[in-house]
């Protein structure tokens, strides 16, 4: 897979993920009323992150936003924050990725700058996908806990105390969108490696002598020749030779 194709595919997949995250955050069906024990009802209730809705059998739907923030559970507010952070990072990643595409040439931008921008957008997409998946998973955990608590109360004879809620369609949209954003970010990080310009690992290094410049001269090789001659200087007298050819040197008694 070429670098340009990997980069474009990562951009498209991440765009779908960010769009799905925005849609999941704005949807009202994060939790829907469980109709397992009562399939025929005149009122159907479902809730989202921003408002709760009631749909009657006549087709009339009435939604009421949450007018307070302090009255909501802390985990509910944490889910809101995670989804908003994921959307903001995803949008910023898309803006950076547009200018980092290799098929789009802007001025004299070098490939190294595009590689850094591609890596930055990929990291943003990965964090945005993780935020979306984490937010949806935390909300799903809240639903599971409340569902089993409501089921326990029902078996204890308190059937009309509260309604049970199950997973809504927004949760599945959020999981898929977060996964797409995560995959798109990974593809952008992989495309970054192909945009880095290749540089030689080994560079020529010149070595200079730290001392004075010394020139060496080479001469022809003459082989080994025994030094049969001795240098003669002032004050040097050659010792007389004996009959067998050996040199005889004066002893200390000769100078007396």
Secondary structure, DSSP 8 states (H G I E B T S, - for coil): --HHHHHHHHHHHHHHHHHHHHHHHH-STTEEE--SS--S-SEEEEE-SSEEEEEETTS-EEEEE---STTS-HHHHHHHHHHHHHHHHHHHHHHHHHHH-TTS--TT--HHHHHHHHHHHHHHHHHHHHHHHHHHHHHHHHHHHHHHHHHHHHHTT-TTS---EEE-HHHHHHHHHHHHHHHHHHHHHHHHHHHS----SS-------SS----------------------TT-----B-TTS-B----GGGG-
